[in-house]
Amino acid sequence: MSNHESTERIVLCFDRDYTVSVNPHPDHRAVPIGWLQHWYHVEEIPVWATGNQHLKTEAEIPGIRDAEHAWKEYITDGEDYDYENSQFEDYIKPRRRDGLRLVQDVYEEAFPDEDFRFIVVDDEDVSDLEEEGPWTYYTPWQFVEAVENGEAGVEEPPSDAFRNDGVPFNSTDRPDFEADQQRELRRIQKRSRTPTSSER
């Protein structure tokens, strides 16, 4: 896995199946869905559903269609994103790596004067993305361990602040936050409409 400077802003991207606790791997640890909710809704860290889009609704976070909307409406003023590395035309949705590249491009275009570290957590190996840019790939079980050891760049949420299918026992089905799924899109929209320091 790549090492990145701590000054970079983190963007988290998650697959769902065999990755997050709503559909965990039968033989490995999954990422608690409440971690995603806590980071996005409480810590206001960008968290994206980049695999099975059911996670978008379950965690109330943005997904691939939101990234496409941001690209078309906020960044290019009407142009669809070009999935140039894809056989997208043959599929209902972009392939896994294409959606991840889209999220990266949205941030790099909307925030050109900032550095980002993109973390993808997926049971399928997409570590080849690390060769393309500022990506760090984790399997779900590696990511859980890295968070618990303080090595992932994000802090482990308090155990009573999230839900994880009843585990741990002091988790909650009613987290203490107001869900705002569109917050990150508004942030991207605002920044895309604001000139950077180099453009002023």
CYANA upper distance limits for C-alpha pairs under 8 A (distance plus 0.5 A):
  1 MET  CA    127 SER  CA      8.48
  1 MET  CA    130 GLU  CA      8.41
  1 MET  CA    136 THR  CA      6.44
  1 MET  CA    137 TYR  CA      7.03
  1 MET  CA    138 TYR  CA      8.27
  2 SER  CA    130 GLU  CA      7.59
  2 SER  CA    135 TRP  CA      7.97
  2 SER  CA    136 THR  CA      6.20
  3 ASN  CA    136 THR  CA      8.48
  4 HIS  CA      8 GLU  CA      8.00
  4 HIS  CA    117 ARG  CA      7.55
  4 HIS  CA    134 PRO  CA      8.35
  6 SER  CA    153 GLY  CA      7.95
  7 THR  CA    115 ASP  CA      8.27
  8 GLU  CA    114 GLU  CA      8.10
  8 GLU  CA    115 ASP  CA      5.52
  8 GLU  CA    116 PHE  CA      5.34
  8 GLU  CA    117 ARG  CA      6.22
  9 ARG  CA    114 GLU  CA      8.24
  9 ARG  CA    115 ASP  CA      6.80
  9 ARG  CA    116 PHE  CA      5.15
  9 ARG  CA    117 ARG  CA      6.36
 10 ILE  CA     45 ILE  CA      7.66
 10 ILE  CA     46 PRO  CA      7.81
 10 ILE  CA    116 PHE  CA      6.30
 10 ILE  CA    117 ARG  CA      5.34
 10 ILE  CA    118 PHE  CA      6.34
 10 ILE  CA    119 ILE  CA      7.65
 10 ILE  CA    153 GLY  CA      8.10
 11 VAL  CA     45 ILE  CA      7.32
 11 VAL  CA     46 PRO  CA      5.55
 11 VAL  CA     47 VAL  CA      6.66
 11 VAL  CA     48 TRP  CA      8.40
 11 VAL  CA    116 PHE  CA      7.56
 11 VAL  CA    117 ARG  CA      6.80
 11 VAL  CA    118 PHE  CA      5.37
 11 VAL  CA    119 ILE  CA      6.68
 12 LEU  CA     45 ILE  CA      8.21
 12 LEU  CA     46 PRO  CA      6.60
 12 LEU  CA     47 VAL  CA      5.16
 12 LEU  CA     48 TRP  CA      6.68
 12 LEU  CA    118 PHE  CA      6.60
 12 LEU  CA    119 ILE  CA      5.46
 12 LEU  CA    120 VAL  CA      6.65
 12 LEU  CA    121 VAL  CA      8.33
 13 CYS  CA     47 VAL  CA      6.30
 13 CYS  CA     48 TRP  CA      5.24
 13 CYS  CA     49 ALA  CA      6.50
 13 CYS  CA     50 THR  CA      6.44
 13 CYS  CA    100 LEU  CA      8.03
 13 CYS  CA    118 PHE  CA      7.92
 13 CYS  CA    119 ILE  CA      6.51
 13 CYS  CA    120 VAL  CA      5.17
 13 CYS  CA    121 VAL  CA      6.76
 14 PHE  CA     19 THR  CA      8.06
 14 PHE  CA     20 VAL  CA      8.38
 14 PHE  CA     47 VAL  CA      8.11
 14 PHE  CA     48 TRP  CA      6.74
 14 PHE  CA     49 ALA  CA      5.73
 14 PHE  CA     50 THR  CA      6.14
 14 PHE  CA     51 GLY  CA      7.06
 14 PHE  CA    120 VAL  CA      6.40
 14 PHE  CA    121 VAL  CA      5.51
 14 PHE  CA    122 ASP  CA      6.72
 15 ASP  CA     19 THR  CA      6.54
 15 ASP  CA     20 VAL  CA      7.84
 15 ASP  CA     49 ALA  CA      6.76
 15 ASP  CA     50 THR  CA      6.08
 15 ASP  CA     51 GLY  CA      4.59
 15 ASP  CA     52 ASN  CA      6.75
 15 ASP  CA     55 LEU  CA      8.45
 15 ASP  CA    120 VAL  CA      8.45
 15 ASP  CA    121 VAL  CA      6.84
 15 ASP  CA    122 ASP  CA      5.57
 15 ASP  CA    123 ASP  CA      8.05
 16 ARG  CA     20 VAL  CA      5.70
 16 ARG  CA     22 VAL  CA      8.12
 16 ARG  CA     23 ASN  CA      7.44
 16 ARG  CA     49 ALA  CA      8.01
 16 ARG  CA     51 GLY  CA      6.40
 16 ARG  CA     52 ASN  CA      6.00
 16 ARG  CA     53 GLN  CA      8.26
 16 ARG  CA     54 HIS  CA      8.22
 16 ARG  CA     55 LEU  CA      6.45
 16 ARG  CA    122 ASP  CA      8.18
 17 ASP  CA     22 VAL  CA      8.23
 17 ASP  CA     23 ASN  CA      5.69
 17 ASP  CA     24 PRO  CA      7.04
 17 ASP  CA     25 HIS  CA      8.05
 17 ASP  CA     51 GLY  CA      8.48
 17 ASP  CA     52 ASN  CA      7.43
 17 ASP  CA    123 ASP  CA      8.39
 18 TYR  CA     23 ASN  CA      6.11
 18 TYR  CA     24 PRO  CA      4.92
 18 TYR  CA     25 HIS  CA      4.55
 18 TYR  CA     26 PRO  CA      8.16
 18 TYR  CA     30 ALA  CA      7.48
 18 TYR  CA    122 ASP  CA      8.43
 18 TYR  CA    123 ASP  CA      6.60
 18 TYR  CA    140 PRO  CA      8.47
 19 THR  CA     23 ASN  CA      7.52
 19 THR  CA     24 PRO  CA      6.25
 19 THR  CA     25 HIS  CA      7.07
 19 THR  CA     30 ALA  CA      5.75
 19 THR  CA     31 VAL  CA      6.73
 19 THR  CA    121 VAL  CA      7.73
 19 THR  CA    122 ASP  CA      6.34
 19 THR  CA    123 ASP  CA      6.27
 19 THR  CA    139 THR  CA      8.16
 19 THR  CA    140 PRO  CA      5.75
 20 VAL  CA     24 PRO  CA      6.20
 20 VAL  CA     30 ALA  CA      5.55
 20 VAL  CA     31 VAL  CA      5.14
 20 VAL  CA     32 PRO  CA      6.40
 20 VAL  CA     33 ILE  CA      6.34
 20 VAL  CA    140 PRO  CA      7.93
 21 SER  CA     30 ALA  CA      5.68
 21 SER  CA     31 VAL  CA      6.18
 21 SER  CA     32 PRO  CA      5.46
 21 SER  CA     33 ILE  CA      6.17
 21 SER  CA    164 ASN  CA      6.72
 21 SER  CA    165 ASP  CA      7.57
 22 VAL  CA     32 PRO  CA      8.45
 22 VAL  CA     33 ILE  CA      7.32
 22 VAL  CA    164 ASN  CA      8.33
 22 VAL  CA    165 ASP  CA      7.80
 24 PRO  CA     28 HIS  CA      8.10
 24 PRO  CA     29 ARG  CA      7.62
 24 PRO  CA     30 ALA  CA      5.76
 25 HIS  CA     29 ARG  CA      7.35
 25 HIS  CA     30 ALA  CA      7.08
 28 HIS  CA    141 TRP  CA      6.60
 29 ARG  CA    140 PRO  CA      7.24
 29 ARG  CA    141 TRP  CA      5.40
 29 ARG  CA    144 VAL  CA      7.89
 30 ALA  CA    140 PRO  CA      6.00
 30 ALA  CA    141 TRP  CA      6.52
 30 ALA  CA    144 VAL  CA      7.77
 31 VAL  CA     35 TRP  CA      7.68
 31 VAL  CA    140 PRO  CA      6.43
 31 VAL  CA    141 TRP  CA      7.87
 31 VAL  CA    143 PHE  CA      8.10
 31 VAL  CA    144 VAL  CA      6.52
 32 PRO  CA     36 LEU  CA      7.76
 32 PRO  CA    162 PHE  CA      8.47
 32 PRO  CA    163 ARG  CA      7.52
 32 PRO  CA    164 ASN  CA      5.51
 33 ILE  CA     37 GLN  CA      7.04
 33 ILE  CA     59 ALA  CA      7.07
 33 ILE  CA    162 PHE  CA      8.24
 33 ILE  CA    163 ARG  CA      7.16
 33 ILE  CA    164 ASN  CA      6.51
 34 GLY  CA     38 HIS  CA      6.42
 34 GLY  CA     59 ALA  CA      8.06
 34 GLY  CA    161 ALA  CA      8.07
 34 GLY  CA    162 PHE  CA      4.72
 34 GLY  CA    163 ARG  CA      5.22
 34 GLY  CA    164 ASN  CA      6.58
 35 TRP  CA     39 TRP  CA      6.59
 35 TRP  CA    156 GLU  CA      7.96
 35 TRP  CA    157 PRO  CA      6.68
 35 TRP  CA    162 PHE  CA      6.90
 35 TRP  CA    163 ARG  CA      8.50
 36 LEU  CA     40 TYR  CA      6.62
 36 LEU  CA     47 VAL  CA      7.26
 36 LEU  CA     59 ALA  CA      7.28
 37 GLN  CA     41 HIS  CA      6.11
 37 GLN  CA     42 VAL  CA      7.99
 37 GLN  CA     59 ALA  CA      6.17
 37 GLN  CA     60 GLU  CA      7.81
 37 GLN  CA     61 ILE  CA      8.12
 37 GLN  CA    162 PHE  CA      7.97
 38 HIS  CA     42 VAL  CA      5.54
 38 HIS  CA     43 GLU  CA      6.91
 38 HIS  CA    157 PRO  CA      7.16
 38 HIS  CA    161 ALA  CA      7.80
 38 HIS  CA    162 PHE  CA      7.24
 39 TRP  CA     43 GLU  CA      5.21
 39 TRP  CA     44 GLU  CA      6.46
 39 TRP  CA     45 ILE  CA      5.89
 39 TRP  CA     46 PRO  CA      8.22
 39 TRP  CA     47 VAL  CA      7.83
 39 TRP  CA    157 PRO  CA      8.19
 40 TYR  CA     44 GLU  CA      5.11
 40 TYR  CA     45 ILE  CA      5.46
 40 TYR  CA     46 PRO  CA      6.36
 40 TYR  CA     47 VAL  CA      6.18
 40 TYR  CA     61 ILE  CA      7.69
 41 HIS  CA     45 ILE  CA      8.33
 41 HIS  CA    177 PHE  CA      7.24
 41 HIS  CA    178 GLU  CA      7.63
 41 HIS  CA    179 ALA  CA      6.47
 41 HIS  CA    180 ASP  CA      7.22
 42 VAL  CA    177 PHE  CA      7.14
 46 PRO  CA    184 GLU  CA      7.13
 47 VAL  CA     61 ILE  CA      6.99
 47 VAL  CA     62 PRO  CA      7.75
 48 TRP  CA     56 LYS  CA      8.13
 48 TRP  CA     61 ILE  CA      6.56
 48 TRP  CA     62 PRO  CA      5.80
 48 TRP  CA     63 GLY  CA      5.96
 48 TRP  CA     64 ILE  CA      8.33
 49 ALA  CA     53 GLN  CA      6.67
 49 ALA  CA     55 LEU  CA      6.42
 49 ALA  CA     56 LYS  CA      5.99
 49 ALA  CA     61 ILE  CA      7.25
 49 ALA  CA     62 PRO  CA      6.73
 49 ALA  CA     63 GLY  CA      5.10
 49 ALA  CA     64 ILE  CA      7.42
 50 THR  CA     63 GLY  CA      6.51
 50 THR  CA     64 ILE  CA      6.50
 50 THR  CA     96 ARG  CA      7.56
 50 THR  CA     99 GLY  CA      6.70
 50 THR  CA    100 LEU  CA      7.07
 51 GLY  CA     55 LEU  CA      8.48
 51 GLY  CA     96 ARG  CA      6.99
 53 GLN  CA     57 THR  CA      8.05
 53 GLN  CA     63 GLY  CA      7.01
 53 GLN  CA     64 ILE  CA      8.18
 54 HIS  CA     58 GLU  CA      6.86
 55 LEU  CA     59 ALA  CA      6.31
 55 LEU  CA     60 GLU  CA      8.14
 55 LEU  CA     61 ILE  CA      8.20
 56 LYS  CA     60 GLU  CA      5.89
 56 LYS  CA     61 ILE  CA      5.51
 56 LYS  CA     62 PRO  CA      6.28
 56 LYS  CA     63 GLY  CA      6.16
 57 THR  CA     61 ILE  CA      7.43
 60 GLU  CA    179 ALA  CA      7.24
 60 GLU  CA    180 ASP  CA      7.82
 60 GLU  CA    181 GLN  CA      5.69
 61 ILE  CA    180 ASP  CA      8.50
 61 ILE  CA    181 GLN  CA      5.47
 61 ILE  CA    182 GLN  CA      8.20
 62 PRO  CA     66 ASP  CA      6.35
 62 PRO  CA     67 ALA  CA      8.10
 62 PRO  CA    181 GLN  CA      6.62
 62 PRO  CA    182 GLN  CA      7.46
 62 PRO  CA    184 GLU  CA      8.18
 62 PRO  CA    185 LEU  CA      8.40
 63 GLY  CA     67 ALA  CA      6.98
 64 ILE  CA     68 GLU  CA      6.72
 64 ILE  CA     99 GLY  CA      6.67
 64 ILE  CA    103 VAL  CA      8.32
 65 ARG  CA     69 HIS  CA      6.60
 66 ASP  CA     70 ALA  CA      6.61
 66 ASP  CA    185 LEU  CA      7.95
 67 ALA  CA     71 TRP  CA      6.64
 67 ALA  CA    102 LEU  CA      7.39
 67 ALA  CA    103 VAL  CA      6.63
 67 ALA  CA    106 VAL  CA      7.52
 68 GLU  CA     72 LYS  CA      6.66
 68 GLU  CA     80 ASP  CA      7.81
 68 GLU  CA     81 TYR  CA      7.06
 68 GLU  CA    102 LEU  CA      8.00
 69 HIS  CA     73 GLU  CA      6.27
 69 HIS  CA     74 TYR  CA      8.23
 70 ALA  CA     74 TYR  CA      5.69
 70 ALA  CA     75 ILE  CA      7.14
 70 ALA  CA    106 VAL  CA      7.71
 70 ALA  CA    185 LEU  CA      7.22
 70 ALA  CA    188 ILE  CA      7.80
 70 ALA  CA    189 GLN  CA      7.62
 71 TRP  CA     75 ILE  CA      5.46
 71 TRP  CA     76 THR  CA      6.64
 71 TRP  CA     79 GLU  CA      8.21
 71 TRP  CA     80 ASP  CA      7.74
 71 TRP  CA     81 TYR  CA      7.03
 71 TRP  CA    106 VAL  CA      6.51
 72 LYS  CA     76 THR  CA      5.83
 72 LYS  CA     77 ASP  CA      6.24
 72 LYS  CA     78 GLY  CA      5.28
 72 LYS  CA     79 GLU  CA      5.59
 72 LYS  CA     80 ASP  CA      5.88
 72 LYS  CA     81 TYR  CA      7.33
 73 GLU  CA     77 ASP  CA      5.54
 73 GLU  CA     78 GLY  CA      6.10
 73 GLU  CA     79 GLU  CA      8.37
 74 TYR  CA    188 ILE  CA      8.03
 74 TYR  CA    189 GLN  CA      5.95
 74 TYR  CA    192 SER  CA      6.46
 74 TYR  CA    193 ARG  CA      7.87
 75 ILE  CA    106 VAL  CA      8.01
 75 ILE  CA    109 GLU  CA      7.54
 75 ILE  CA    110 ALA  CA      7.23
 75 ILE  CA    192 SER  CA      6.66
 76 THR  CA     80 ASP  CA      8.49
 81 TYR  CA    102 LEU  CA      8.06
 83 TYR  CA     88 PHE  CA      7.17
 83 TYR  CA     94 PRO  CA      8.16
 83 TYR  CA     98 ASP  CA      6.82
 85 ASN  CA     98 ASP  CA      7.46
 86 SER  CA     94 PRO  CA      7.90
 86 SER  CA     95 ARG  CA      7.37
 86 SER  CA     98 ASP  CA      7.08
 87 GLN  CA     91 TYR  CA      7.69
 87 GLN  CA     95 ARG  CA      8.30
 88 PHE  CA     92 ILE  CA      8.14
 88 PHE  CA     93 LYS  CA      7.40
 88 PHE  CA     94 PRO  CA      5.84
 88 PHE  CA     95 ARG  CA      7.30
 91 TYR  CA     95 ARG  CA      8.24
 94 PRO  CA     98 ASP  CA      6.34
 94 PRO  CA     99 GLY  CA      6.48
 95 ARG  CA     99 GLY  CA      7.02
 96 ARG  CA    100 LEU  CA      7.14
 97 ARG  CA    101 ARG  CA      6.68
 97 ARG  CA    126 VAL  CA      7.80
 97 ARG  CA    129 LEU  CA      8.18
 98 ASP  CA    102 LEU  CA      6.69
 99 GLY  CA    103 VAL  CA      6.92
100 LEU  CA    104 GLN  CA      6.86
101 ARG  CA    105 ASP  CA      6.60
102 LEU  CA    106 VAL  CA      6.64
103 VAL  CA    107 TYR  CA      7.00
104 GLN  CA    108 GLU  CA      6.66
104 GLN  CA    118 PHE  CA      7.79
105 ASP  CA    109 GLU  CA      6.44
106 VAL  CA    110 ALA  CA      6.44
107 TYR  CA    111 PHE  CA      6.14
107 TYR  CA    112 PRO  CA      8.21
107 TYR  CA    116 PHE  CA      8.46
107 TYR  CA    188 ILE  CA      8.16
108 GLU  CA    112 PRO  CA      5.76
108 GLU  CA    114 GLU  CA      8.20
108 GLU  CA    115 ASP  CA      8.46
108 GLU  CA    116 PHE  CA      8.34
109 GLU  CA    192 SER  CA      8.44
110 ALA  CA    188 ILE  CA      6.68
110 ALA  CA    189 GLN  CA      8.49
110 ALA  CA    191 ARG  CA      6.56
110 ALA  CA    192 SER  CA      5.45
111 PHE  CA    191 ARG  CA      7.35
111 PHE  CA    192 SER  CA      8.01
112 PRO  CA    196 THR  CA      8.13
113 ASP  CA    196 THR  CA      7.61
116 PHE  CA    134 PRO  CA      7.38
117 ARG  CA    134 PRO  CA      5.78
117 ARG  CA    135 TRP  CA      6.63
117 ARG  CA    136 THR  CA      7.96
118 PHE  CA    134 PRO  CA      6.44
118 PHE  CA    135 TRP  CA      5.21
118 PHE  CA    136 THR  CA      6.76
119 ILE  CA    135 TRP  CA      6.17
119 ILE  CA    136 THR  CA      5.31
119 ILE  CA    137 TYR  CA      6.44
119 ILE  CA    138 TYR  CA      8.07
120 VAL  CA    135 TRP  CA      7.69
120 VAL  CA    136 THR  CA      6.83
120 VAL  CA    137 TYR  CA      5.55
120 VAL  CA    138 TYR  CA      6.86
121 VAL  CA    137 TYR  CA      6.60
121 VAL  CA    138 TYR  CA      5.45
121 VAL  CA    139 THR  CA      6.07
121 VAL  CA    140 PRO  CA      6.21
121 VAL  CA    143 PHE  CA      7.47
122 ASP  CA    126 VAL  CA      8.10
122 ASP  CA    137 TYR  CA      8.23
122 ASP  CA    138 TYR  CA      7.13
122 ASP  CA    139 THR  CA      5.82
122 ASP  CA    140 PRO  CA      6.59
123 ASP  CA    139 THR  CA      5.70
123 ASP  CA    140 PRO  CA      6.77
124 GLU  CA    139 THR  CA      8.01
125 ASP  CA    137 TYR  CA      8.34
125 ASP  CA    139 THR  CA      7.98
126 VAL  CA    137 TYR  CA      7.18
127 SER  CA    131 GLU  CA      8.46
127 SER  CA    136 THR  CA      7.79
127 SER  CA    137 TYR  CA      5.74
127 SER  CA    138 TYR  CA      8.41
128 ASP  CA    132 GLU  CA      7.94
129 LEU  CA    133 GLY  CA      7.30
129 LEU  CA    135 TRP  CA      6.67
129 LEU  CA    136 THR  CA      8.44
129 LEU  CA    137 TYR  CA      8.37
130 GLU  CA    134 PRO  CA      6.94
130 GLU  CA    135 TRP  CA      5.24
130 GLU  CA    136 THR  CA      6.47
130 GLU  CA    137 TYR  CA      7.70
131 GLU  CA    135 TRP  CA      8.50
138 TYR  CA    142 GLN  CA      6.22
138 TYR  CA    143 PHE  CA      5.92
139 THR  CA    143 PHE  CA      6.60
140 PRO  CA    144 VAL  CA      6.71
141 TRP  CA    145 GLU  CA      6.81
142 GLN  CA    146 ALA  CA      6.58
143 PHE  CA    147 VAL  CA      6.59
143 PHE  CA    152 ALA  CA      7.48
144 VAL  CA    148 GLU  CA      6.69
145 GLU  CA    149 ASN  CA      6.56
146 ALA  CA    150 GLY  CA      6.53
146 ALA  CA    151 GLU  CA      5.32
146 ALA  CA    152 ALA  CA      5.56
147 VAL  CA    151 GLU  CA      6.38
147 VAL  CA    152 ALA  CA      5.55
147 VAL  CA    153 GLY  CA      7.99
147 VAL  CA    154 VAL  CA      7.07
147 VAL  CA    155 GLU  CA      6.90
147 VAL  CA    156 GLU  CA      6.28
148 GLU  CA    155 GLU  CA      8.46
148 GLU  CA    156 GLU  CA      6.70
150 GLY  CA    154 VAL  CA      7.87
150 GLY  CA    155 GLU  CA      7.14
150 GLY  CA    156 GLU  CA      8.26
157 PRO  CA    161 ALA  CA      7.23
157 PRO  CA    162 PHE  CA      8.00
158 PRO  CA    162 PHE  CA      8.01
159 SER  CA    168 PRO  CA      7.55
159 SER  CA    170 ASN  CA      7.25
159 SER  CA    171 SER  CA      6.46
160 ASP  CA    170 ASN  CA      5.85
160 ASP  CA    171 SER  CA      5.12
160 ASP  CA    172 THR  CA      6.78
161 ALA  CA    171 SER  CA      6.97
161 ALA  CA    172 THR  CA      7.12
161 ALA  CA    175 PRO  CA      6.33
161 ALA  CA    176 ASP  CA      7.53
162 PHE  CA    171 SER  CA      6.02
162 PHE  CA    172 THR  CA      6.15
162 PHE  CA    173 ASP  CA      7.79
162 PHE  CA    174 ARG  CA      8.47
162 PHE  CA    175 PRO  CA      6.32
163 ARG  CA    167 VAL  CA      7.87
163 ARG  CA    171 SER  CA      5.56
163 ARG  CA    172 THR  CA      5.50
163 ARG  CA    173 ASP  CA      5.96
163 ARG  CA    174 ARG  CA      8.36
163 ARG  CA    175 PRO  CA      7.93
164 ASN  CA    168 PRO  CA      7.50
164 ASN  CA    171 SER  CA      7.31
166 GLY  CA    170 ASN  CA      8.43
166 GLY  CA    171 SER  CA      6.80
166 GLY  CA    172 THR  CA      8.02
167 VAL  CA    171 SER  CA      6.89
182 GLN  CA    186 ARG  CA      6.86
183 ARG  CA    187 ARG  CA      6.84
184 GLU  CA    188 ILE  CA      6.75
185 LEU  CA    189 GLN  CA      6.53
186 ARG  CA    190 LYS  CA      6.50
187 ARG  CA    191 ARG  CA      6.66
188 ILE  CA    192 SER  CA      6.45
189 GLN  CA    193 ARG  CA      6.81
190 LYS  CA    194 THR  CA      6.81
191 ARG  CA    195 PRO  CA      8.21
195 PRO  CA    199 GLU  CA      6.16
195 PRO  CA    200 ARG  CA      6.80
196 THR  CA    200 ARG  CA      7.09
